[in-house]
Amino acid sequence: MFDYLIVGAGFAGSVLAERLANGSDKKVLICDKRPHIAGNAYDFYNDEGILIHKYGPHIFHTNSKDVFDYLSEFTEWRTYEHRVLASVDGMLVPMPINLDTINKLYGLNLTAFEVEDFLASLAEPCDQIKTSEDVVVSKVGRELYEKFFRNYTRKQWGLDPSELDASVTSRVPTRTTRDDRYFTDSYQAMPKHGYTRMFEKMLDHPNIKIMLNCDYQEIIEEIPFRELIYTGPIDAFFNYRYGKLPYRSLEFKHETHDMEQFQSAPVVNYPNEQAFTRITEFKYLTGQEHKKTSIVYEFPRAEGDPYYPVPRKENADLYAKYKTLADARSDVRFVGRLATYRYYNMDQIVAQALTEYGKMVGKKRQEAAAAKAAVGNSNGSSASVQTLNNAHLS
Ligand SMILES: Cc1cc2nc3c(=O)[nH]c(=O)nc-3n(C[C@H](O)[C@H](O)[C@H](O)COP(=O)(O)OP(=O)(O)OC[C@H]3O[C@@H](n4cnc5c(N)ncnc54)[C@H](O)[C@@H]3O)c2cc1C
Protein backbone atom coordinates (compact mmCIF):
# COMPACT_ATOMS: atom_id res chain seq x y z
CA MET A 1 0.00 0.00 0.00
CA PHE A 2 1.38 3.41 -0.98
CA ASP A 3 0.81 6.36 1.32
CA TYR A 4 0.61 8.69 -1.69
CA LEU A 5 -0.08 8.48 -5.38
CA ILE A 6 1.41 11.57 -7.02
CA VAL A 7 0.27 12.43 -10.54
CA GLY A 8 2.99 14.21 -12.53
CA ALA A 9 6.77 14.03 -12.11
CA GLY A 10 7.51 17.72 -12.79
CA PHE A 11 8.75 20.12 -10.10
CA ALA A 12 5.48 20.04 -8.12
CA GLY A 13 5.17 16.25 -7.99
CA SER A 14 8.86 15.48 -7.57
CA VAL A 15 9.46 17.96 -4.74
CA LEU A 16 6.48 16.53 -2.88
CA ALA A 17 7.62 12.95 -3.52
CA GLU A 18 11.09 13.76 -2.21
CA ARG A 19 9.81 15.55 0.89
CA LEU A 20 7.25 12.88 1.76
CA ALA A 21 9.76 10.05 1.32
CA ASN A 22 12.81 11.72 2.77
CA GLY A 23 11.23 13.99 5.33
CA SER A 24 8.28 11.84 6.51
CA ASP A 25 9.24 8.26 5.60
CA LYS A 26 6.13 7.91 3.42
CA LYS A 27 5.83 5.41 0.57
CA VAL A 28 5.15 7.21 -2.68
CA LEU A 29 4.21 6.18 -6.18
CA ILE A 30 4.75 8.96 -8.70
CA CYS A 31 3.42 8.52 -12.24
CA ASP A 32 3.73 10.58 -15.38
CA LYS A 33 2.08 10.05 -18.72
CA ARG A 34 5.23 11.23 -20.47
CA PRO A 35 8.14 8.82 -20.97
CA HIS A 36 10.40 10.81 -18.62
CA ILE A 37 10.61 12.61 -15.28
CA ALA A 38 11.23 16.38 -14.82
CA GLY A 39 8.03 17.64 -16.51
CA ASN A 40 8.60 20.61 -18.75
CA ALA A 41 12.10 21.07 -17.38
CA TYR A 42 13.23 17.75 -18.94
CA ASP A 43 16.62 17.92 -20.64
CA PHE A 44 18.63 15.24 -22.40
CA TYR A 45 21.66 14.67 -24.62
CA ASN A 46 20.56 14.55 -28.25
CA ASP A 47 22.03 12.25 -30.93
CA GLU A 48 24.98 14.60 -31.38
CA GLY A 49 25.71 14.56 -27.63
CA ILE A 50 24.48 18.10 -26.94
CA LEU A 51 22.42 18.78 -23.81
CA ILE A 52 19.10 20.29 -24.89
CA HIS A 53 15.77 21.21 -23.27
CA LYS A 54 12.96 19.28 -24.93
CA TYR A 55 10.24 21.76 -24.03
CA GLY A 56 12.08 25.01 -24.71
CA PRO A 57 14.69 26.88 -22.68
CA HIS A 58 14.36 26.68 -18.90
CA ILE A 59 16.44 29.23 -17.03
CA PHE A 60 16.53 29.03 -13.27
CA HIS A 61 16.30 32.26 -11.29
CA THR A 62 14.93 33.04 -7.87
CA ASN A 63 15.04 35.48 -4.98
CA SER A 64 14.22 32.73 -2.52
CA LYS A 65 17.19 31.49 -0.52
CA ASP A 66 15.28 28.53 0.87
CA VAL A 67 14.20 27.35 -2.59
CA PHE A 68 17.77 27.67 -3.85
CA ASP A 69 19.20 25.91 -0.78
CA TYR A 70 16.65 23.15 -1.08
CA LEU A 71 17.48 22.42 -4.74
CA SER A 72 21.19 22.66 -3.96
CA GLU A 73 20.81 19.38 -2.05
CA PHE A 74 20.33 17.71 -5.42
CA THR A 75 22.59 19.59 -7.78
CA GLU A 76 25.68 21.69 -8.10
CA TRP A 77 25.17 24.88 -10.05
CA ARG A 78 26.71 26.71 -12.93
CA THR A 79 26.42 30.48 -12.53
CA TYR A 80 24.49 31.79 -15.50
CA GLU A 81 22.96 35.19 -16.19
CA HIS A 82 20.52 35.10 -19.05
CA ARG A 83 20.68 37.59 -21.91
CA VAL A 84 18.29 38.16 -24.80
CA LEU A 85 18.57 40.15 -28.02
CA ALA A 86 15.62 41.18 -30.17
CA SER A 87 15.76 41.37 -33.94
CA VAL A 88 14.17 44.75 -34.76
CA ASP A 89 14.61 46.96 -37.83
CA GLY A 90 17.38 44.65 -39.09
CA MET A 91 19.39 45.08 -35.89
CA LEU A 92 19.98 42.93 -32.83
CA VAL A 93 19.30 45.00 -29.73
CA PRO A 94 19.10 44.18 -25.99
CA MET A 95 15.78 43.02 -24.59
CA PRO A 96 14.35 44.16 -22.12
CA ILE A 97 14.68 47.64 -23.59
CA ASN A 98 17.64 49.44 -21.98
CA LEU A 99 19.90 52.43 -22.65
CA ASP A 100 21.81 50.57 -25.40
CA THR A 101 18.57 49.45 -27.08
CA ILE A 102 17.42 53.06 -27.45
CA ASN A 103 20.81 54.41 -28.51
CA LYS A 104 21.29 51.71 -31.15
CA LEU A 105 17.76 51.88 -32.49
CA TYR A 106 17.65 55.67 -32.81
CA GLY A 107 21.37 56.25 -33.53
CA LEU A 108 21.71 58.32 -30.36
CA ASN A 109 24.27 58.63 -27.62
CA LEU A 110 22.06 59.36 -24.63
CA THR A 111 23.08 59.00 -21.00
CA ALA A 112 20.97 57.19 -18.41
CA PHE A 113 19.40 60.50 -17.31
CA GLU A 114 18.70 61.62 -20.85
CA VAL A 115 17.10 58.33 -21.84
CA GLU A 116 14.65 58.67 -18.98
CA ASP A 117 13.46 61.98 -20.44
CA PHE A 118 13.46 60.48 -23.92
CA LEU A 119 11.22 57.60 -22.88
CA ALA A 120 8.99 59.96 -20.92
CA SER A 121 8.57 62.03 -24.10
CA LEU A 122 7.43 58.90 -25.99
CA ALA A 123 5.14 57.59 -23.25
CA GLU A 124 1.41 58.08 -23.64
CA PRO A 125 -0.11 58.50 -20.17
CA CYS A 126 -3.13 56.34 -19.55
CA ASP A 127 -5.76 56.94 -16.82
CA GLN A 128 -6.40 53.36 -15.98
CA ILE A 129 -4.00 50.56 -16.88
CA LYS A 130 -6.11 47.54 -17.69
CA THR A 131 -4.53 45.67 -20.58
CA SER A 132 -1.06 44.62 -21.71
CA GLU A 133 -1.18 47.36 -24.35
CA ASP A 134 -1.84 50.03 -21.69
CA VAL A 135 1.17 48.85 -19.67
CA VAL A 136 3.64 49.26 -22.52
CA VAL A 137 2.23 52.32 -24.29
CA SER A 138 2.05 54.23 -20.99
CA LYS A 139 5.72 53.42 -20.31
CA VAL A 140 7.50 53.65 -23.67
CA GLY A 141 4.97 54.92 -26.18
CA ARG A 142 3.36 53.45 -29.28
CA GLU A 143 6.38 53.18 -31.56
CA LEU A 144 8.41 50.94 -29.26
CA TYR A 145 5.22 49.08 -28.41
CA GLU A 146 4.73 48.30 -32.12
CA LYS A 147 8.36 47.32 -32.68
CA PHE A 148 8.87 45.06 -29.64
CA PHE A 149 5.57 44.03 -28.10
CA ARG A 150 2.52 44.14 -30.33
CA ASN A 151 3.32 41.45 -32.88
CA TYR A 152 5.31 39.34 -30.44
CA THR A 153 2.31 39.19 -28.11
CA ARG A 154 -0.10 38.50 -30.98
CA LYS A 155 2.08 35.60 -32.10
CA GLN A 156 2.68 34.28 -28.60
CA TRP A 157 -0.91 34.45 -27.40
CA GLY A 158 -2.97 34.62 -30.57
CA LEU A 159 -4.52 37.76 -29.05
CA ASP A 160 -3.84 41.45 -29.34
CA PRO A 161 -2.19 42.94 -26.21
CA SER A 162 -5.33 45.06 -25.81
CA GLU A 163 -7.22 41.80 -25.14
CA LEU A 164 -4.80 40.48 -22.50
CA ASP A 165 -4.43 41.16 -18.78
CA ALA A 166 -1.86 43.79 -17.81
CA SER A 167 0.11 41.05 -16.03
CA VAL A 168 1.52 39.65 -19.30
CA THR A 169 3.66 42.61 -20.31
CA SER A 170 4.14 44.14 -16.85
CA ARG A 171 6.65 41.33 -16.20
CA VAL A 172 9.02 42.89 -18.76
CA PRO A 173 10.89 45.89 -17.32
CA THR A 174 12.32 48.91 -19.15
CA ARG A 175 15.76 50.02 -17.99
CA THR A 176 17.55 53.31 -18.30
CA THR A 177 20.90 51.68 -17.47
CA ARG A 178 23.08 49.42 -19.60
CA ASP A 179 22.11 46.36 -17.54
CA ASP A 180 21.28 43.79 -20.20
CA ARG A 181 20.51 40.84 -17.92
CA TYR A 182 17.09 39.36 -18.56
CA PHE A 183 16.54 38.67 -14.86
CA THR A 184 17.78 40.52 -11.80
CA ASP A 185 17.07 37.83 -9.15
CA SER A 186 19.66 37.21 -6.47
CA TYR A 187 20.14 33.58 -7.54
CA GLN A 188 20.66 32.92 -11.23
CA ALA A 189 22.14 29.55 -12.11
CA MET A 190 21.66 26.37 -14.11
CA PRO A 191 21.87 22.87 -12.64
CA LYS A 192 25.46 21.90 -13.47
CA HIS A 193 24.59 18.51 -14.93
CA GLY A 194 21.12 19.44 -16.16
CA TYR A 195 17.58 19.36 -14.77
CA THR A 196 16.94 15.67 -15.37
CA ARG A 197 20.01 14.69 -13.30
CA MET A 198 18.74 16.95 -10.52
CA PHE A 199 15.31 15.24 -10.61
CA GLU A 200 16.95 11.80 -10.63
CA LYS A 201 18.73 12.68 -7.41
CA MET A 202 15.53 14.04 -5.87
CA LEU A 203 13.64 10.87 -6.63
CA ASP A 204 16.43 8.46 -5.74
CA HIS A 205 14.94 7.05 -2.56
CA PRO A 206 13.89 3.51 -1.67
CA ASN A 207 10.40 4.75 -0.73
CA ILE A 208 9.77 6.31 -4.16
CA LYS A 209 8.58 4.25 -7.11
CA ILE A 210 8.18 5.87 -10.51
CA MET A 211 5.85 4.84 -13.33
CA LEU A 212 6.36 6.48 -16.70
CA ASN A 213 4.17 6.35 -19.82
CA CYS A 214 1.37 6.09 -17.33
CA ASP A 215 -1.81 8.15 -17.13
CA TYR A 216 -3.02 7.96 -13.53
CA GLN A 217 -6.48 7.01 -14.73
CA GLU A 218 -5.06 3.69 -15.93
CA ILE A 219 -3.86 2.74 -12.45
CA ILE A 220 -6.03 4.55 -9.97
CA GLU A 221 -8.38 1.60 -9.53
CA GLU A 222 -5.57 -0.96 -9.56
CA ILE A 223 -3.04 0.37 -7.07
CA PRO A 224 -3.89 0.88 -3.41
CA PHE A 225 -2.90 4.24 -1.94
CA ARG A 226 -4.09 6.47 0.88
CA GLU A 227 -3.99 10.00 -0.59
CA LEU A 228 -3.77 11.56 -4.02
CA ILE A 229 -1.65 14.53 -5.05
CA TYR A 230 -2.57 15.80 -8.49
CA THR A 231 -0.34 18.11 -10.57
CA GLY A 232 -2.05 17.67 -13.97
CA PRO A 233 -4.62 20.02 -15.56
CA ILE A 234 -7.49 20.75 -13.16
CA ASP A 235 -10.16 20.77 -15.88
CA ALA A 236 -9.10 17.28 -17.05
CA PHE A 237 -9.39 15.99 -13.46
CA PHE A 238 -13.05 17.01 -13.41
CA ASN A 239 -13.70 15.68 -16.92
CA TYR A 240 -14.04 19.18 -18.33
CA ARG A 241 -17.38 19.57 -16.52
CA TYR A 242 -17.50 23.32 -17.14
CA GLY A 243 -15.62 23.23 -20.44
CA LYS A 244 -11.92 23.40 -21.33
CA LEU A 245 -9.59 25.91 -19.74
CA PRO A 246 -7.75 27.62 -22.61
CA TYR A 247 -4.01 27.11 -22.89
CA ARG A 248 -1.51 28.41 -25.36
CA SER A 249 0.78 25.76 -26.76
CA LEU A 250 4.10 25.71 -28.59
CA GLU A 251 5.65 23.64 -31.32
CA PHE A 252 9.40 23.20 -30.88
CA LYS A 253 11.63 22.78 -33.90
CA HIS A 254 15.01 21.46 -32.78
CA GLU A 255 18.04 21.65 -35.08
CA THR A 256 21.74 20.89 -34.80
CA HIS A 257 24.22 22.85 -36.90
CA ASP A 258 27.70 21.96 -37.94
CA MET A 259 29.25 25.10 -36.43
CA GLU A 260 30.42 26.05 -32.94
CA GLN A 261 28.12 29.03 -32.54
CA PHE A 262 24.84 29.81 -34.32
CA GLN A 263 23.88 33.23 -32.95
CA SER A 264 25.38 35.99 -30.81
CA ALA A 265 23.16 35.54 -27.74
CA PRO A 266 21.53 32.67 -25.83
CA VAL A 267 18.10 33.76 -27.07
CA VAL A 268 17.16 35.97 -30.00
CA ASN A 269 13.56 37.19 -30.08
CA TYR A 270 11.84 37.75 -33.43
CA PRO A 271 8.90 40.05 -32.65
CA ASN A 272 7.86 40.84 -36.19
CA GLU A 273 8.58 39.14 -39.48
CA GLN A 274 8.94 35.43 -38.64
CA ALA A 275 6.29 32.89 -37.63
CA PHE A 276 8.44 31.78 -34.70
CA THR A 277 8.90 33.92 -31.59
CA ARG A 278 12.46 33.12 -30.63
CA ILE A 279 15.54 30.97 -31.20
CA THR A 280 17.50 29.55 -28.28
CA GLU A 281 21.03 28.19 -28.53
CA PHE A 282 21.49 25.70 -25.72
CA LYS A 283 25.28 25.72 -25.30
CA TYR A 284 25.07 29.25 -23.86
CA LEU A 285 22.74 27.97 -21.14
CA THR A 286 24.59 24.79 -20.30
CA GLY A 287 28.17 25.95 -20.87
CA GLN A 288 28.83 22.76 -22.83
CA GLU A 289 31.76 22.78 -25.25
CA HIS A 290 31.07 20.98 -28.50
CA LYS A 291 32.10 21.50 -32.11
CA LYS A 292 28.44 21.50 -33.18
CA THR A 293 25.56 23.48 -31.72
CA SER A 294 21.86 22.82 -31.10
CA ILE A 295 19.09 25.38 -31.30
CA VAL A 296 15.32 25.43 -30.95
CA TYR A 297 12.70 27.54 -32.68
CA GLU A 298 9.38 28.16 -30.89
CA PHE A 299 6.18 28.38 -32.90
CA PRO A 300 3.14 29.36 -30.80
CA ARG A 301 0.08 27.18 -31.38
CA ALA A 302 -3.55 27.13 -30.30
CA GLU A 303 -3.58 23.33 -29.97
CA GLY A 304 -1.11 20.95 -28.36
CA ASP A 305 0.39 20.33 -24.92
CA PRO A 306 -0.89 22.84 -22.36
CA TYR A 307 1.93 25.32 -21.70
CA TYR A 308 0.65 28.79 -20.87
CA PRO A 309 -2.67 29.47 -19.12
CA VAL A 310 -4.22 32.37 -21.03
CA PRO A 311 -4.55 35.29 -18.58
CA ARG A 312 -7.99 36.72 -19.29
CA LYS A 313 -10.83 37.48 -16.91
CA GLU A 314 -13.24 34.89 -18.35
CA ASN A 315 -10.59 32.17 -17.97
CA ALA A 316 -9.93 33.16 -14.36
CA ASP A 317 -13.69 32.92 -13.75
CA LEU A 318 -13.81 29.47 -15.31
CA TYR A 319 -10.85 28.35 -13.21
CA ALA A 320 -12.60 29.66 -10.07
CA LYS A 321 -15.46 27.22 -10.77
CA TYR A 322 -13.03 24.30 -10.98
CA LYS A 323 -11.26 25.54 -7.85
CA THR A 324 -14.55 25.33 -5.95
CA LEU A 325 -14.81 21.67 -6.99
CA ALA A 326 -11.18 21.10 -5.98
CA ASP A 327 -11.65 22.73 -2.58
CA ALA A 328 -14.51 20.35 -1.87
CA ARG A 329 -12.23 17.33 -2.43
CA SER A 330 -10.48 16.80 0.90
CA ASP A 331 -9.03 13.54 -0.47
CA VAL A 332 -6.98 15.24 -3.22
CA ARG A 333 -4.33 17.94 -3.13
CA PHE A 334 -4.03 20.09 -6.26
CA VAL A 335 -0.51 21.46 -6.70
CA GLY A 336 1.50 22.96 -9.57
CA ARG A 337 1.05 25.05 -12.66
CA LEU A 338 -1.60 22.96 -14.41
CA ALA A 339 -3.60 22.16 -11.29
CA THR A 340 -3.77 25.82 -10.23
CA TYR A 341 -4.09 27.23 -13.80
CA ARG A 342 -1.53 29.95 -13.48
CA TYR A 343 1.83 30.64 -15.13
CA TYR A 344 4.46 30.03 -12.51
CA ASN A 345 8.21 29.88 -12.84
CA MET A 346 10.04 26.82 -11.61
CA ASP A 347 11.11 28.41 -8.32
CA GLN A 348 7.54 29.43 -7.57
CA ILE A 349 6.38 25.86 -8.08
CA VAL A 350 9.13 24.54 -5.81
CA ALA A 351 7.99 27.07 -3.19
CA GLN A 352 4.35 26.07 -3.69
CA ALA A 353 5.18 22.37 -3.25
CA LEU A 354 7.29 23.04 -0.15
CA THR A 355 4.46 25.12 1.32
CA GLU A 356 2.04 22.29 0.62
CA TYR A 357 4.35 19.80 2.32
CA GLY A 358 4.68 22.24 5.23
CA LYS A 359 0.88 22.24 5.59
CA MET A 360 0.87 18.44 5.64
CA VAL A 361 3.41 18.24 8.45
CA GLY A 362 2.48 21.42 10.32
CA LYS A 363 5.66 23.30 9.50
CA LYS A 364 6.52 26.61 7.86
CA ARG A 365 7.94 26.43 4.35
CA GLN A 366 11.52 27.13 5.43
CA GLU A 367 11.47 24.31 7.97
CA ALA A 368 9.64 22.01 5.59
CA ALA A 369 12.40 22.55 3.02
CA ALA A 370 15.16 21.36 5.33
CA ALA A 371 16.29 18.55 3.14
CA LYS A 372 18.18 16.73 5.86
CA ALA A 373 17.09 13.15 5.45
CA ALA A 374 14.80 11.94 8.20
CA VAL A 375 15.28 8.37 7.18
CA GLY A 376 18.48 8.64 5.16
CA ASN A 377 18.61 8.94 1.43
CA SER A 378 19.90 5.91 -0.38
CA ASN A 379 23.20 7.16 -1.65
CA GLY A 380 23.13 5.08 -4.77
CA SER A 381 23.96 6.81 -8.01
CA SER A 382 21.23 8.64 -9.86
CA ALA A 383 21.23 5.86 -12.40
CA SER A 384 19.71 3.63 -9.73
CA VAL A 385 16.38 5.50 -9.90
CA GLN A 386 13.92 2.73 -10.55
CA THR A 387 11.11 3.18 -12.96
CA LEU A 388 8.28 0.76 -13.33
CA ASN A 389 6.73 0.25 -16.67
CA ASN A 390 3.04 0.59 -17.14
CA ALA A 391 3.10 -2.92 -18.58
CA HIS A 392 4.06 -4.27 -15.16
CA LEU A 393 0.52 -3.68 -14.06
CA SER A 394 -1.33 -5.68 -16.57
C1 LIG B 1 8.31 26.98 -23.02
C2 LIG B 1 8.43 27.17 -21.54
C3 LIG B 1 9.55 27.80 -21.05
C4 LIG B 1 9.68 27.99 -19.67
N1 LIG B 1 10.79 28.60 -19.21
C5 LIG B 1 10.96 28.79 -17.91
C6 LIG B 1 12.14 29.44 -17.42
O1 LIG B 1 13.03 29.84 -18.19
N2 LIG B 1 12.28 29.60 -16.08
C7 LIG B 1 11.32 29.16 -15.18
O2 LIG B 1 11.51 29.31 -13.97
N3 LIG B 1 10.18 28.54 -15.63
C8 LIG B 1 9.99 28.35 -16.94
N4 LIG B 1 8.86 27.71 -17.40
C9 LIG B 1 7.85 27.27 -16.41
C10 LIG B 1 8.15 25.85 -15.89
O3 LIG B 1 8.10 24.93 -16.97
C11 LIG B 1 7.11 25.48 -14.83
O4 LIG B 1 7.17 26.38 -13.75
C12 LIG B 1 7.28 24.08 -14.26
O5 LIG B 1 7.50 23.12 -15.25
C13 LIG B 1 6.02 23.72 -13.49
O6 LIG B 1 6.14 22.45 -12.88
P1 LIG B 1 4.84 21.57 -12.62
O7 LIG B 1 5.31 20.36 -11.90
O8 LIG B 1 3.78 22.40 -12.02
O9 LIG B 1 4.30 21.22 -14.09
P2 LIG B 1 4.88 20.31 -15.27
O10 LIG B 1 6.35 20.46 -15.41
O11 LIG B 1 4.02 20.59 -16.45
O12 LIG B 1 4.60 18.83 -14.75
C14 LIG B 1 3.30 18.26 -14.72
C15 LIG B 1 3.42 16.82 -15.19
O13 LIG B 1 2.15 16.17 -15.01
C16 LIG B 1 2.03 15.22 -16.00
N5 LIG B 1 0.62 14.84 -16.17
C17 LIG B 1 -0.40 15.64 -16.56
N6 LIG B 1 -1.55 14.92 -16.60
C18 LIG B 1 -1.24 13.66 -16.23
C19 LIG B 1 -2.00 12.45 -16.10
N7 LIG B 1 -3.31 12.42 -16.38
N8 LIG B 1 -1.37 11.33 -15.69
C20 LIG B 1 -0.03 11.34 -15.44
N9 LIG B 1 0.74 12.46 -15.57
C21 LIG B 1 0.13 13.59 -15.95
C22 LIG B 1 2.60 15.91 -17.24
O14 LIG B 1 2.99 14.95 -18.22
C23 LIG B 1 3.77 16.69 -16.66
O15 LIG B 1 5.00 16.01 -16.81
C24 LIG B 1 8.67 27.53 -18.77
C25 LIG B 1 7.53 26.90 -19.29
C26 LIG B 1 7.41 26.71 -20.65
C27 LIG B 1 6.19 26.04 -21.18
PDBQT file of the ligand as one rigid body, heavy atoms in Angstrom, charges set to zero:
ROOT
HETATM    1  C1  LIG A 401       8.307  26.984 -23.021  1.00  0.00    +0.000 C 
HETATM    2  C2  LIG A 401       8.428  27.166 -21.544  1.00  0.00    +0.000 A 
HETATM    3  C3  LIG A 401       9.548  27.801 -21.049  1.00  0.00    +0.000 A 
HETATM    4  C4  LIG A 401       9.684  27.986 -19.669  1.00  0.00    +0.000 A 
HETATM    5  N1  LIG A 401      10.790  28.603 -19.214  1.00  0.00    +0.000 NA
HETATM    6  C5  LIG A 401      10.962  28.788 -17.907  1.00  0.00    +0.000 A 
HETATM    7  C6  LIG A 401      12.135  29.438 -17.423  1.00  0.00    +0.000 A 
HETATM    8  O1  LIG A 401      13.031  29.837 -18.194  1.00  0.00    +0.000 OA
HETATM    9  N2  LIG A 401      12.282  29.597 -16.076  1.00  0.00    +0.000 N 
HETATM   10  C7  LIG A 401      11.318  29.160 -15.182  1.00  0.00    +0.000 A 
HETATM   11  O2  LIG A 401      11.509  29.315 -13.972  1.00  0.00    +0.000 OA
HETATM   12  N3  LIG A 401      10.181  28.536 -15.627  1.00  0.00    +0.000 NA
HETATM   13  C8  LIG A 401       9.990  28.347 -16.945  1.00  0.00    +0.000 A 
HETATM   14  N4  LIG A 401       8.858  27.708 -17.398  1.00  0.00    +0.000 N 
HETATM   15  C9  LIG A 401       7.848  27.269 -16.415  1.00  0.00    +0.000 C 
HETATM   16  C10 LIG A 401       8.148  25.853 -15.894  1.00  0.00    +0.000 C 
HETATM   17  O3  LIG A 401       8.100  24.931 -16.969  1.00  0.00    +0.000 OA
HETATM   18  C11 LIG A 401       7.108  25.483 -14.831  1.00  0.00    +0.000 C 
HETATM   19  O4  LIG A 401       7.165  26.385 -13.749  1.00  0.00    +0.000 OA
HETATM   20  C12 LIG A 401       7.282  24.081 -14.256  1.00  0.00    +0.000 C 
HETATM   21  O5  LIG A 401       7.500  23.119 -15.252  1.00  0.00    +0.000 OA
HETATM   22  C13 LIG A 401       6.023  23.718 -13.486  1.00  0.00    +0.000 C 
HETATM   23  O6  LIG A 401       6.143  22.453 -12.884  1.00  0.00    +0.000 OA
HETATM   24  P1  LIG A 401       4.845  21.570 -12.624  1.00  0.00    +0.000 P 
HETATM   25  O7  LIG A 401       5.305  20.361 -11.904  1.00  0.00    +0.000 OA
HETATM   26  O8  LIG A 401       3.779  22.399 -12.021  1.00  0.00    +0.000 OA
HETATM   27  O9  LIG A 401       4.297  21.225 -14.093  1.00  0.00    +0.000 OA
HETATM   28  P2  LIG A 401       4.878  20.307 -15.272  1.00  0.00    +0.000 P 
HETATM   29  O10 LIG A 401       6.351  20.462 -15.409  1.00  0.00    +0.000 OA
HETATM   30  O11 LIG A 401       4.024  20.587 -16.454  1.00  0.00    +0.000 OA
HETATM   31  O12 LIG A 401       4.597  18.829 -14.748  1.00  0.00    +0.000 OA
HETATM   32  C14 LIG A 401       3.300  18.263 -14.717  1.00  0.00    +0.000 C 
HETATM   33  C15 LIG A 401       3.424  16.818 -15.185  1.00  0.00    +0.000 C 
HETATM   34  O13 LIG A 401       2.151  16.174 -15.007  1.00  0.00    +0.000 OA
HETATM   35  C16 LIG A 401       2.032  15.216 -16.004  1.00  0.00    +0.000 C 
HETATM   36  N5  LIG A 401       0.620  14.842 -16.169  1.00  0.00    +0.000 N 
HETATM   37  C17 LIG A 401      -0.401  15.635 -16.560  1.00  0.00    +0.000 A 
HETATM   38  N6  LIG A 401      -1.549  14.921 -16.603  1.00  0.00    +0.000 NA
HETATM   39  C18 LIG A 401      -1.240  13.659 -16.229  1.00  0.00    +0.000 A 
HETATM   40  C19 LIG A 401      -1.996  12.453 -16.096  1.00  0.00    +0.000 A 
HETATM   41  N7  LIG A 401      -3.313  12.416 -16.382  1.00  0.00    +0.000 N 
HETATM   42  N8  LIG A 401      -1.369  11.332 -15.693  1.00  0.00    +0.000 NA
HETATM   43  C20 LIG A 401      -0.030  11.343 -15.437  1.00  0.00    +0.000 A 
HETATM   44  N9  LIG A 401       0.745  12.461 -15.569  1.00  0.00    +0.000 NA
HETATM   45  C21 LIG A 401       0.133  13.594 -15.948  1.00  0.00    +0.000 A 
HETATM   46  C22 LIG A 401       2.596  15.912 -17.244  1.00  0.00    +0.000 C 
HETATM   47  O14 LIG A 401       2.987  14.955 -18.223  1.00  0.00    +0.000 OA
HETATM   48  C23 LIG A 401       3.772  16.685 -16.661  1.00  0.00    +0.000 C 
HETATM   49  O15 LIG A 401       5.003  16.011 -16.812  1.00  0.00    +0.000 OA
HETATM   50  C24 LIG A 401       8.672  27.534 -18.772  1.00  0.00    +0.000 A 
HETATM   51  C25 LIG A 401       7.531  26.902 -19.286  1.00  0.00    +0.000 A 
HETATM   52  C26 LIG A 401       7.412  26.713 -20.648  1.00  0.00    +0.000 A 
HETATM   53  C27 LIG A 401       6.188  26.043 -21.183  1.00  0.00    +0.000 C 
ENDROOT
TORSDOF 0
